[in-house]
Amino acid sequence: MTVLRRFDYILEPTKSIVLEEFDKLKGKSETIVSAQLRTITVLPFYNLSRLTFNKLLFFDHIMEKASKDERVIQTAMANPLDKFELSIKTIIESLMMKRMAENDGIVTRYMDDSSFQKTIYPILAKEIYRNILEKQE
């Protein structure tokens, strides 16, 4: 985890520029894209994830809280993943609202940006479901 945080920290100053440039370079060869992005970071690597380390920590916290919630556990035990996802959405949003004071930006983005929500929510639901079922075995 420490190593990932360090990479995130090192790449943070150029992250938005790298993502903008990557969008502009779509359709170009991987060699050209890679060379251009490495030029921006001035490093032999770059990160194309739209998530930052802090956002991932936020979602880890939500997954941990949800995995311990008795309502979520019972829903996971009684349903397949697709029905589980539908059933816990309100609980997840409630947990996010509780964290809003600490992480206002990420919660606001989740609530306001439907494409971000569509990306993150299935990951959250799947990980919560997996965590609960693993603990039950």
Secondary structure by P-SEA (a helix, b strand, c coil): caaaaaaaaaaccaaaaaaaaaaaaccccaaaaaaaaaaaacccccccccccaaaaaaaaaaaaaaaacaaaaaaaacccaaaaaaccaaaaaaaaaaaccccaaaaaaaaccaaaaaacaaaaaaaaaaaaaaaac
